[in-house]
Amino acid sequence: MPYLRNENVRWGHIDTSDLYQMGFKPDEIERYSITTGDLVICEGGEPGRCAVYSATQPVMYQKALHRVRFWGSLVLPHYAALCFELYAKWQNHMLPSMSQTTIKHLPLEKLLQVVLPVPPLAEQERIISEVDRRLSVVDKLGQVLSTNVQRAERLRQSILQRAFTGKLVPQSPNDEPVSALLERISVSRVSEVQRKKAA
């Protein structure tokens, strides 16, 4: 069956484009299954990195991940994911001290110590909606910035090309062409090298 690895879980989304497969025993299906609405949290790599699984295809997960399944309607998965992102990225002290054997990781006993504020559902929904709205604005600004950076680079190349072909400013007929200047510099360097060898 296909299963998620640590690498598949990114902040805010789960990449299912390169799922691996492995065998699971019948009594492991429920224990390691992930369905729509489950919050998947990384134990290692970047401890606490998480995303809500939203695809309809059931998948499994392996031991480097935690599956959090919310029963009832007390906490919305997307709200919990935002809390973890806040804790991991901006308020690392809010997560319990990571186990430091060889690499940082967030084992189950530490995960169970994480405290989430639980406002009413309407407030959770409002927070999710407002964060999504503002992040979409950030994404649009990022696209505009990327486009402008590319445009600036093309303009820079155009300016350099015009400068070295004499098209940037009006040229006097008495000005020495760049090609002649470069030829003169090349001849001068060759002469200098030959002079040093002769000495």
C-alpha positions in Angstrom: 0.0 0.0 0.0 1.2 3.6 -0.6 2.5 5.3 2.5 3.7 8.8 3.6 7.3 9.6 4.6 8.7 12.5 6.4 9.6 14.1 3.0 6.0 14.1 1.9 4.8 16.3 4.7 5.4 20.0 4.0 4.0 23.0 5.9 0.4 23.4 4.9 0.2 20.5 2.4 1.1 16.9 1.7 2.9 15.9 -1.4 1.5 12.7 -2.8 3.4 12.8 -6.1 6.1 10.3 -5.1 4.6 7.9 -2.6 6.5 4.7 -1.8 4.7 1.3 -1.2 5.2 -1.4 1.3 3.4 -4.3 2.8 1.2 -4.0 5.9 -0.3 -6.8 7.9 -4.1 -6.9 8.3 -3.9 -5.9 11.9 -1.7 -2.9 11.0 -4.2 -1.3 8.6 -6.2 0.7 11.2 -3.1 1.5 13.2 -1.1 3.1 10.3 -3.9 4.4 8.0 -4.4 8.0 7.2 -7.7 9.4 5.9 -9.1 12.8 5.0 -9.0 15.2 7.9 -6.1 13.5 9.8 -3.3 15.8 10.9 0.1 14.3 10.0 3.1 15.6 12.1 6.8 15.0 11.5 8.7 13.4 14.4 12.2 14.1 12.9 13.7 16.3 10.3 11.9 19.5 11.2 10.0 18.3 14.3 6.5 19.6 14.4 6.1 20.2 10.7 2.6 19.2 9.8 -0.3 19.3 7.4 -3.8 18.1 7.2 -4.4 15.2 4.8 -7.1 16.3 2.3 -6.9 13.7 -0.5 -9.6 11.1 -0.8 -7.2 8.2 -1.5 -6.5 6.3 1.8 -2.7 6.0 2.5 -0.6 4.6 5.3 2.2 6.2 7.2 5.5 5.0 8.7 7.1 5.5 12.1 8.8 8.8 11.5 5.4 10.5 11.5 2.5 11.0 13.9 -1.1 10.7 13.0 -3.5 12.9 15.0 -7.2 12.2 14.4 -9.7 14.5 16.1 -12.8 12.9 17.4 -16.0 15.0 17.8 -16.0 18.7 16.9 -13.8 20.3 19.6 -10.8 21.1 17.5 -10.5 21.7 13.7 -7.5 19.9 12.2 -6.5 23.0 10.1 -6.6 25.2 13.3 -4.3 22.7 15.1 -1.9 22.7 12.1 -1.7 26.5 12.4 -0.9 26.2 16.1 1.9 23.8 15.4 3.3 26.0 12.7 3.3 29.0 15.0 5.0 27.0 17.8 7.6 25.4 15.5 8.5 28.5 13.5 8.1 31.4 15.7 7.6 30.2 19.3 9.9 27.2 19.6 9.8 27.4 23.4 6.1 26.4 23.2 7.1 22.9 22.1 8.5 20.6 24.7 12.3 20.2 24.7 13.2 18.0 21.8 15.0 14.6 22.4 18.6 15.1 21.3 20.1 11.7 20.7 21.6 12.1 17.2 19.0 14.5 15.7 16.1 16.5 17.1 12.9 14.6 17.1 9.4 14.9 18.6 8.5 11.5 20.1 4.9 10.6 21.1 5.5 11.4 24.8 6.7 14.9 23.9 3.8 15.4 21.4 1.3 14.6 24.2 2.7 17.5 26.2 1.9 20.1 23.6 -0.9 22.4 24.8 -3.2 23.9 22.3 -5.5 26.8 23.0 -9.1 25.8 22.1 -11.4 28.7 21.3 -15.0 28.1 20.2 -15.3 26.5 16.7 -16.6 29.8 15.2 -13.4 31.5 16.3 -11.2 28.6 15.0 -13.0 28.9 11.6 -12.4 32.7 11.6 -8.7 32.3 12.4 -8.3 29.7 9.6 -10.2 31.9 7.1 -8.2 35.1 8.0 -4.8 33.3 7.8 -5.7 31.8 4.4 -6.8 35.2 3.1 -3.6 36.9 4.2 -1.4 34.1 3.0 -3.0 34.3 -0.4 -2.1 38.0 -0.5 1.5 37.1 0.4 1.6 34.5 -2.4 0.4 37.1 -4.9 3.0 39.6 -3.7 5.6 36.9 -4.0 4.6 36.2 -7.6 4.7 39.9 -8.5 8.1 40.2 -6.8 9.4 37.2 -8.8 8.1 38.6 -12.0 9.7 42.0 -11.3 13.1 40.5 -10.4 13.1 38.6 -13.7 12.1 41.8 -15.6 14.9 43.7 -13.8 17.4 41.0 -14.8 16.3 41.2 -18.4 16.6 45.0 -18.3 20.1 44.8 -16.8 21.2 42.5 -19.6 19.7 44.8 -22.2 21.5 47.8 -20.7 24.8 46.0 -20.6 24.4 44.9 -24.2 23.5 48.4 -25.4 26.4 49.9 -23.4 29.0 47.6 -25.0 27.6 48.0 -28.5 27.6 51.8 -28.3 23.8 52.2 -28.3 23.4 53.5 -24.8 24.4 57.1 -25.4 24.9 59.1 -28.6 28.3 58.3 -30.2 30.7 60.8 -31.6 32.3 59.9 -34.9 35.6 60.6 -33.3 35.1 58.0 -30.5 37.1 54.8 -30.7 34.9 51.7 -31.2 34.8 49.2 -28.3 36.1 46.5 -30.7 39.2 48.6 -31.5 39.8 49.3 -27.8 39.5 45.6 -26.9 41.9 44.7 -29.8 44.4 47.3 -28.5 44.2 45.9 -25.0 44.7 42.4 -26.3 47.8 43.4 -28.3 49.2 45.3 -25.3 48.8 42.3 -23.0 50.5 40.0 -25.6 53.4 42.5 -25.9 53.7 42.7 -22.1 53.9 38.9 -21.8 56.5 38.7 -24.5 58.6 41.4 -22.8 58.5 39.6 -19.5 59.6 36.3 -21.2 62.5 38.1 -22.9 63.6 39.7 -19.6 
